[in-house]
Amino acid sequence: MRWILIVLCSLCSSLQISAAEYSKILNLVPDDTAICLVIQGLRDRANAIANSPLADWIGTNYEGMEGSSAEIKKLKELESLLSTFLGVSVTDLRDEIFGDMIVLGYEPGPLSRPDEERGWIMIKARDPKKLMQLLEKLNTLQKTTGELDSIKEQRYQDEIIYQRSKKKLSGEYYWISEGVFVFAAQKESIFSIIDRKRTQPSKPNQLVKSIQRLGVEKSFMFCWFNTRKFDRLLLSHAQSAQGSEKEIRNHFATIWSAIDDLAFYIDAKSDIELGLATTYRVNALPVELRPFLGQQPRTSRLEQVVPENVLFAVAGRCSSQELVDAIASFTPKESRESFKQELVRSIGAVVGKEKVPGMLKSIGPDWAIWISPSADSDWFPNITLVTQLESSEPETASSVKNTLDFYLKLLQVQYNREHDDTIQAINQKYGEELATTFVNPTLFPTGVQPTFGVKENYLIFGSHPVCFSGFTPPKTQGEVSTSTRVFQISASSIRDYLDRNGDSLTKWIADRNNREKSAIIKDLNNLKNALKIVDHIDMTIEGTDSKRKVALKIRLVKPLSP
């Protein structure tokens, strides 16, 4: 169990080869490439992780499981086959052949001839001799089995290209030069790479410049998109669509046309990071998205009041009007207008239609939702939703509260009419502030008493009165930053919560869903085991007014590096 987990972790980690060698290899990628996947540093990271605190932790916590694993047995059988027939081990493949860099490229065919798509794979081997030996043994083995008919040499620009003829395929081609191995189904793909080698400029090519702008060039793995190669395809799909679908596709094509660079990446040093990086032209984006992407990220001031022992939290900064406009922009125009009109009619019926625009603009920009363990003996966690009410009009806060109060009481009346048990609404003062609490021991789990109210221009909705009474408004403004956290999960807090409240949670789920307790206990144990190796998960947004990097950062129980 220990060594397989180390291998899996190594697939999410990175050390890179020298910058000069890195650029030399990636400069071979033709400019016509539409998608490029790069994996680097597999050998170095695998060795580093084998000596990391995480490896020691896995060895201690999973000791004794290796011999009983069917998956381990299959992997060992595969390694034996590789060694017997090809003369290489899994370690040889990782360290000597795949260990430096693997690059995969794809180019779609023309719109009129989509079947003419091209793809290739390029490998930088540390030991070219071992790579050649592997190829020779593979060729010999396939000739013996009848899968391979012949291998022929071709010349292009004084370079030798090898054609592998197969009975069921039109052909395969490969080229080896200075430890770089390229394999493709079409020889034209290899021709393009050879042309790049012979005419390689001193400055970085399009791919290298783009990933440097994105800041992903040192990542273990990244998938880069040449965005302009997809413009015609997206426009063609939009033009061929009908009705509302055409409108939505045109909207997406407009967004895509504003994107200059785009890449997904996986990286790790002591922790694991997965993310998306992009650069774009703000003025080319739809107007509805510019409030979100046209300025530097700003940390929600409500981040300051999220409890330290939180299980889950998400926080952001945008007004309700901006959010409604952004979501509505992805719907057909007719639906968008009817949605806005219905929103005005529904809220306006309570506070007056003329007040609705001001209300939507005033809800926000700071908001947050978090789940935290109950401070008392109740097993159900506290769920809190808070949003700022920012307006120069004193009536705005009361209008928002009155609207929410109206619709909640409407739901209360409807429930009480249809059920024998009833929901009671209790108004109670906490200092100078008034909050409304809904009580029904039959409907709500033990300890759950939904409560809402307004405190110092913050609208608070919680699963218990303590969510309102215990809320202290933040003292400082949200800060503009190159990096802001919008989402967090504490795996360690969730494990502690399940250890303390697993029995109560199991009983409640079983009663509500008519399930066997044993099945629920198994599911909860699987969840705890899945979270055992993880300590914390954060999602951050980094960037400027024309660049974004959205990163999911996974902090493990022990570091990946020594």
N, C-alpha and C positions, 0 to 999 in steps of 0.2 A: 504494500500500500504506500509506503513511504516514497519509493523511487518513482512510482507512476505519478504521484501528486507533484513531485519535483519537476518531472517532465512537462506536466500540464501547466505548471506555473511558469516554466521557462518559455512557453509559447506566448506568454503575455508580458515579456520582459525584454530589455534591450541593452546592449552595448554596441557601439558602431565601429566599423573599420575607419581608417584614417580619412580625413576630409578630402584629401587629394584623390585617393582611390575611389572614394564614394562618388565624387563628381565625375571621375573618369568613366565609371561604369554607367551612371545614370545619363551621361551625355550621349550614350549610344542609343538611347530611346528616341525613335523617330518623332518628329513634330506632329505627324498625323495620328499618333496614338490617342485614342479617346479615353481609355481607362487604363490606369497603371497601378498594379499592386506590388508593393515592395516589402520584403521581409529581410531584416539584417541583424547580425550579431547573435544568432541562435547559439553558437558554440560557447561564446564567452559568458552569456547569461546563464546557460545551463550549468556551467561550472561554478559560477558565482552563487547561484541559488542552492546548489548542492552543499555549499558551505555556509549557508545563511542561517540566521536564527529560526526562520520559518521551517527549514528542513529539520532542524533539531526538534522543534515543537511537534511536527508531523510524526517524526520517528517515535517520540515519547507517547503521543496520544493515539497512534494507530498501530502500535507495535503488536505483532502477532497475527495481523490480518492478512499478510501477504500470501501465505501458503493456501488460504482458502478461497482466493479470488480466481474465478473462471476467466475474467478478463486478463489477469496477469499471465495466466497459462497460455492464452491465445497469443499474447504479445511475444512470449518467449518462443512459441512455436514459429511465429513469423520471423523472429530474429534467427532462428536455426535454419530456416529455409533460405534466407538471404545469405547467410554464411556458407551454406552448402552449395548453392547454385551460382551465386554471384561473387562469392569471396569477400563480402563486406559485412560488417556488423551494423547495428543501428547507430552505435557510437561513431563508426567511420562515416556513415551517411551524414550524421549531424555535424560532426567536427571538421571533416576533411573535404566534404563535397558541398553540403548545404550551409555550412557554418558561417560563411562571410555574408553572402547576399543572394537573395532570390528575387527576380523581377519578372512579373507577368504583364503582358501588354495585350490590349484588345482594340480593334478598329472595326466599327460596323461597316457594312457594305453600303453603296449608294442607295437612295430611296427607291430607285427603280430596279435595283438588283440587290436586295437585302441578303441573298444567299452568298454574296461575295465577301462576307465578313472575314476578318483575319485575326489570328491570335498567335502568340509566341511566348516562350519562357526562356529566360536568361539566368544562368547560374554562375556566380564567381566562386570557383573552387580554390581552397587553400593548397590542395595537393593535386595539380593537374595530372600527374602520373597515375594516381589512384583513380581519378575520373576516367582516364583512358582505359585502364584495366577493366573498370566496371562496364564501360561501353562495349569493349571487345567481348567480354563474357556474356553480356546480354545479347549481343548480335549472334554469337555462336549458339547460345541456348535457343533462340528463336529460329535460327536456321535448322537446328536439329529437330525441333518440333514441327517444322514446316510452316510456321507462321510468317517467316521472313523469306522472301524469294532471293533477293540480291541486294548488294550495297554498291552503288556506283559513285564515282567522283565527277564533280562538275567544277568548272572554274568561273569565277566572277571577280573582276578587278584584282587579278593575281591571288585571289583567295580560293581555297579548296572547300567546296560544299559537298556533303555526303547525302546521297539520296537512298533512303531505305524503301525498297519496293515490297509491298505486301499484296497478298491475293485479294483481300477484301477491301483494300484502300487504294486510292490513287497514288499515294506516296507520302513519305515523311522526309524532312530535311533537317540536318543539323550542321553546325559550324563550330569549330574550336579555335580559339586564338588567345594566347597569353593567359591561360587559365579561365577564360570566359567561354562558357558553353551556351549555345543558342539552339533551341529546337522549335520547329514550326511545321504546320501542315502545308503551308504555301511557301515556295522558295522566294517569292517576292518580299515576304516579311524579312527574311534574312538579308536579301539584297539591300533593303532600306537601312538595316543596322550596319552593314558593311559600309554603305555610303556615308553614314554618320561617323564611322570610325576614320575614314579616309579624309573627310572634310571637317572634322570636329573643330569648332572654333575654340579660341582660348577662353571666351566667356561662357558662363553656364547657359544651357539650352532652356527652352520654354518650361519643361518639367522642373528642372532644378531651381530656376528663378521663382516659379510659382510656389513650390513647397517651402522655400526660404521665406517668402512673404507670409505664408501661413504659419510658419514656425513649427512644422512637423518633420523637418528633415532628419532629426536625430531619433525619431520614434522607432520602436521595434518593428511595427507594421503600420503602413498607411496605404489607403486606396485613394488615388488622385483621379479627379475627373477633369478632362479638358472640356470645359463647359461649352465653348463655342462649337464643338463637334456635334452637339445635340440640339442646337437651335433649329435647324431645318426639320429635324424629326419631330420636335414638339410642335412647331408651327404647322406641320403637315397633319398631325393628329388633331390639332385644334380646327383646322379648316375642314377636315373630313367629318367632324362631329356635327350633331344637329341639336337645335333647341337649347335648353339650359346647359346641357353637357358642353356645348361649344363655348358658351360664356365662361364656364368654370375652367376649361382647358386654356382658353385665351388668357385668363387671369394668371394661371400658373406659368404659362409661357412668358408673360410679362415679368414675373418675379425671377424666373430663370435667366432671362436676358440681362438682368441687372447684376447677376453674380459673375465675378471675374475668376475667382479661384475657389476650389472646393475640395476637401479631402476628409475622409474618416481615418481615425488613427487609434492605435493601441500602444501604450507605453507603460513603463514602470521603472522605478528606481528602488525605493523601499516599499512603495505601494503600487497598485494597478490603476491606470487611468485610461478611460475610453472616451473618445470625443469626436466632435465635428468642428472643423475650422473652415472659415469662409471669409472672403473679401468681396465687397460689392460697391456699386455706385448708388448712393442714397437717392439722388434725384431721379433715377430710373425706376425706383421701387414704386408700387402703388401708394397713393397718399395715405391710405389707412394703416400701412405698416411702418411708416416713417417715425411715428412717436416711439416705437419699440426699437428700431434699428438705426435711427438717425442721430443718436447721441450716445455718450459713454454710459455704461451700466451704472445704476445708482442702487446702493444697498437700502433695503427697506428699513426704516427706523424701528419697526416692530421686531426686527432681529434681536434688539437689545432686551426684549422682555420674554423671549422664548426660554422656558426652564432648562436647566443644565441636564436634567435626567430625562429629557424628552425622548419618546419612542420614534416619533416621526414629526417632521415640520416642513412646511413649504411657505415661502414668503416672497413677495414681489412688490413692484411699484408701477401701477398704472391706474388710470381712472376707469370707472365703469363705462363711460362713453367711449373711450379709446378701445376698450376690450370688445364692446358690442360692435363697433365699427370694423375692427380687425376680423372678428369671426364672421360678421355679415358679408364681408368682402369676398368670402369663398362660396357664397350662395348666389344663385341666379338673381338678377336685378329685381324681377317681380316678387320673388320670395323675400328678398331683402327689404323691400319697401313695405310689404304686408306684415313682416315680422316687426318692423319699427312702429308701424301704425297700431298693431295689436298691443305692443308694449306701452305705447302712449295711452291707449284706451284703458288698459287694465290698471295702470298706476294712476292715470288721470282720474279715474272714477272715484278714487279715494281722496286725492289731494288737489285735484284740478289739473287739467291738461297743460295749462300754461306753466306749471311748476316742474313738469317732468324733465325737460332738457336740463334745467339747473340742478335737479337731483342727480341725474346720471353723471354730470360733470363733477359733482361734489363728493360722490362715493369713491374714495381713494384719495391720493394715489397709493398710500401704503396699506398693505393687507397681509394677513398671515393666518395660517391654520396649523395647529399642532395637537398632538396626542401625547399625554403624559400620564404616568401612574397616579392613581388616586392618593391623596394625602392621608386619608383615613383607612378604615378596614375594608371599604368597598372594593370588589375585584374589578369592576368595570372601569376602564381608564377615563380620564377627563379629556373631552374633545372641545377645543376652543377655536372659534373663528372670530377674528377681529379685523375691522376695516376702518380706516380713518374717514371722517366726514370733514372735508375741507371746503369751506365756503364763506364768503363775506356776508351772506344773508343768514340772520339768526334763526329763521324759520326752517332752514334746510334740515337740520338734525331732527326736529320734531316731525317734519314731513316724512322723512325716511322711517322713523320709528312708528309713526301712525300707519304707514303703508304695510310695514311688516306685521304690526299688531293686528291689522284688519284681516290679512290673509291667514295668519296663524289661528286667529279665533274662528275664521270661516272653516278651516280644517277641523278645529275642535268641535264646532257645532255639528258638522257632517259626521264625525266619528261618533259623537254621543247619540246621534239619532239612529245610528245603525248598530250599536252595541249595547249590551246590558251594563258593562262597566263604563265609566265616564272619565274624561280628562277634566281636571280642575285647573283653573287659572288663578294664581295667587300673586297679587302685587305686593312687593315688599321694598322698603327703603334700606339702602346701604349707605350710611352717611347722608349726603345730600342727594344721592342718585336713586331713582326708582327703577326697579327691574321686575319683569313678569316671569313667573315660574309655572310650568305645566307639570301636574302630578297625576300619575296613574300607575299604581304598583303592578297592575295586571299587564298593561301594554309595555311598560318600560322595564329593563333589567333593574335589579336591586342597585340603588344608589344613583340611578339616572333620573334627573329632573331637569328637562330642558329649560334654559333660562336665557332671556335676552334683555338688553337695555342699552342706554347710551351713557358713557362716562367720559367727560371732558372731550367731547367731539370724537369719540371712538365708539362705533357700534360693535357690541360684543354679543355673540351667541355661543352658549356653552351647554354641555351635557349635564351640568350641575351648577347650583348657585355660586359655588366657590370659584368657578371660572370667571364670574362677574365680580364678586366681592374681592377676589385676590388679584385682579388685574391692576397693574400700576402703569400708567401711560409712560412712554419713553420720554426722556428729557432732552435728547439732542436730535438734530435733523439727520436724515439719511445722507450718506456721503457719496459723492461721485468717486468712482474707483475703477482701476483697470481690471479688477476682479471682484465679483460679488457672489455670495452663496445664495441659492434660491431653493434648495431642497436638501434635506438631510434625514438619514435613518440611522439610529443607533442600534446595531445588532446586539451589542452587549446588554443594553437596557431591555431589549425585547426578550432576550434569553432569561434575564433576571425576572422579568414580569411573568413569563410562562412558568418558571420554576415556582414562583409564589402563588400564582393564581390559576395554574393549569387545571386543577380539579373543578373549580367553579366555572371556568370557561368551557370545559368539556361537558359539564352538566347542562349549561345553558344552550350550547350548540345542539346537544342531543335532544333536548326538549323542544327546541324550535324547529328542528329539521327531521325529527323522527329517525335518527341514526343511532347505530350501536356505539356505545362509549368506547369500546376497544378500537374501532376504526378511527374514531376522532383522536384518541390517544396516540395511535400510530402516526396520524398526519401531523400532530403537534410535535412529536419526537423527531419526525423527518425534518420539520421546519427548524427545530433547534439544532439538529446535526448540520443542516445546510448553512446555518448562521455561525456555526462553531468556529470556522476559520476566519470569519469576518468580524472586525471590531466596529467600523463606522463607514457609512457611505454618504458622500456629499455630491451635489451637482452645483457647479459654478459656471458663471458666464463671465468671460474675460473679453477685453477688446477696447476699441475706440469707436468713433462715429461711423466708420466704414469697414470695420473688421470685427468678427466675432469668433470666439472659441467656446463651445459648450462642452464641458468636461464632466464626466461621471468618475469620481475619484473613490476608489475602494481601499480603505485602510484595513490591512489584515492584522490578525492578532500578534504576529511577529513580522519584522521587516523581511523583504525579499533579498536584501543584500547584506553581506557580512558587516 
